[in-house]
């Protein structure tokens, strides 16, 4: 990971070819680097019209680990980059929903387009409603 070139996606290629059941045992830094490479590869594939199903499977494996390690911003960033923000609600609970929603609302101010901003706000709204934080949901709405 440390010795690879900046634009290298070798680690992602090896991960996709290998076993993916115990990726969290490789450590947090491995997963963070892998998440970054997933985001870059996802953008390239979308531009070229290639399928992204294998990347979505990796995202589904990585996100619970980030949430368990209190790395909600990392999880939100990865889901934003792979356009899977709607999956975030199932990982939120009474302990982490506030951090997740505040980060989503802060990120929406820097969104590249109105669709991305709307998606962030809508996800925060849904999470607030699910957690019965109706005043916050109304504020976001």
Buried (B, 14 or more C-beta within 10 A) or exposed (E): BEEEEEEEBEBBEEBBEEEEEEBBEEEEEBBBBBBBBBBEBBBEBEEEEEEBEBBBEBBEBBBEBBBEEEBBBBBBBBBBBBBBBEBBBEBBEEEBBBBBBEBBBEBBEEBEEEEBBEBBBBBBBBBBBBBEBEEBBEEBE
